[in-house]
């Protein structure tokens, strides 16, 4: 299970990873790190709301493969004001970042699984002593 706090921490790590690992792409688009962070924070806030729900459609976060579907629903849309090339650049940035989020969440779930497996092994080993 991924708690809300763990999910927010994963989003923060994914945003930082995206900014740090794509400096040339970001500078080519003439936006600075603060603007990128703002784009990603707004994007992740929409994902968070969908996952943990202010709506009735909250999902089980353990099924992290759904994070891609949710991410596509949360991409920036044409608002009639923002030029399409800007929306495209923001969405490409968000999609790059979502891969990092997916890997962070998957790693957290695998770590939790390994910890639970060790706990269960310890309990089962106690049975063999009886």
N, C-alpha and C positions, 0 to 999 in steps of 0.2 A: 504494500500500500504506500502510495506517495502522499504525504501530508501536504497541506497548503503551503506551509513554510518551506518544505523540501522542494516543492514545485517552484516557488518564487526564487529560491536559491539556485535552482537549476536554470531558470530563465536568466538570472543575473550572470551566471557563469557562461551561458551560451552567448549572451550579448557581448561580454568581454572577449570571449574567444573569437567571435566574428570580427570585432573591431581590430583586435591584435593580429589576426591571421590574414586580413585583407586590406592592409594599408594602401596598397597601390590602387586597388579598385575604388576605394573610398576617395582618395585624392584625385583620381581621374574624373570622378563625378562632381568634384569641386564642393564637397560637403565636409565639414569637420567632424571630429569624434563626438562632440556634444549633439550635433544634429542627428548623427547615426544612432546614438544612444536614445534620443527622443523617438525616432522612428521605431526602433526595436521595442522600447518600453511600451509604446502605444499598441503595437502589434501583440506583444505578450500579454498585455492587460486584457485584450479581447479574447485571446486564447484561454486565459485564466478564468474569465467570466463564463466561457462556454463549458470548460471542464468542471469547474466547481459550482457553477450555476447561480446566476440570478434568474436564469430561465429554468424551465422544467426539463430541459434536455441535457442534464448533466450526465457525464459518462463515467465509467469505471476507469480510473487513471491507470490501473494495472495493465490495461490493454493499450499500451503505448503506441501500437501501430496505428491507432485511430488519430494520433496527434497530427499526422499529415493531412487527413481529411479535415480536421478542425482548422489547421493552419490555412488550407486553401479557402475555407469559408471566411477566414479573418483577414485575408489580404486586402490591401487598399483597393478601393473601387473608384471608378470614374465619378467625380463629384461635379463635373461640368465647369470647374474653375481651375483645378490643377492640370497642367499639361500632361498629356498621356505619357511622354517620355519620362517624366518625373515619377509618375505612378509605377511605370515599368521598373525604373531603377530601385524604387523603394521595395517593390515586391521581390525583385531579384535578391536584394539584401536580406529580406525576411526569409526567403526560401533557403538561402545559404545558412542562415542562423538556425533554422528549424532542424537541419541535420545535426548540428551541434547539440541542440536540446534533446533530440531523440537519443543520441548516444549517451548523454549524461543521465537521462532517465533510465535507459536500459542498464547502464552500469550500476545505478542505485538499486534497481530491482534485483540484479544479479548478486550484488553484495548482500542484500537482505536475504536472498535465497540461501547463499552460502552460510551466512550466520545462523539462520534457522536450521539448516541441515546439520551444522555442528552441534547446535543445542539438542536436536533430536538424537543424533548419534550418542551424545553424552548420556541422555536419558536411557536409551536402549542399552548402552553398556552397563548401566546400573542394574538392569534386569538380569543380565548374565551372571552377576555376582550373587544372586539369590539362590 
